[in-house]
Amino acid sequence: MSKQSGHSHHHWVQSQNPTNLNLGLQKKEPMFYYFAYGSCMCPVDLKRSLGEKTHSYVIAPGILKGYRLGFYRYSSFRKCGVLDIVKDPASTVHGVLYQLPWRFSDRLDEREEVPRAGYRHEFVDIHCKGRVYKNVRTYVVVNKLSEEHAPNDWYFNVVLRGAVTCGLPEEYCWNLFNHMYQLQQIYQIKQVKGSV
């Protein structure tokens, strides 16, 4: 500040890279880590709920140790069984690790029916790209069904598309496909028996 004029003087330094000029001036948005293992693995489907493209928030495929997948919830919105995770020390769940802006938090909770006790937050450790991310938010079903309920074709395709698009291991994708297919076959047999 100059004693003579009483005004402050700003010195602008030209960056070697003009695209970096505003980096120091931008306020960083609060973020949170989120692990998706079901339909939210598909960034296109997640965009439907959050209202913005989500591809840029994908970090990479991740692994949740000590859990397994299961269809222990019936979604009245999707009219079918939907995915859940259940503690199982011998299993692992593959999925997608996102770093999302905090402003998405309420919309994600709404999608997962947290206000209506559909799912609840679970904070887990995710193995991703050679490191462990701590306190990552994921969702688990509050009132689990006693047995798995089959997904419909639409949910089946969204989950599989997310798994393949985001680069989950091929063997895991095949296992996921087979699990969903077998549940659908069992459901169809029950429907036929019920209608006889």
C-alpha angles and dihedrals in degrees: 000000000000116000090209101055103025089224126117118239121220122207116205117205116205110233118226085228112046092201089066095056095099099040094095092046098050116096111230114240119230110256139188135200118244129187115207121194102163135037092333089069084079107078090201092058092043090053088059090065101033098042095227137078110271103189092100091057094059111109098182143286111306139194128228111200124208098029137088133203124252139163096237098146133066112214114210088196094054094031093225147067115297133198128276134168124235127193111258119157092205096054142069133204122214120208146132126293114214131183103210132185112256089239087074093057098092093043091051091049089050091051090051091047093238092153089055095045094252097128133358133206119271119185114216143167115253124200109216135156095349097311140082119243110207128212095014114172119238132155132246129187114260100206106030122203116243090238135019120275119213122250119236121242093263094054090041090056096045093051093046093045090053092048094050097039093051094049105251113171114283093234091053091050090052091049090050091049092050093047092053093042093051091049090052091050092051090048092051092050090051091049092052092048090047093053095050 
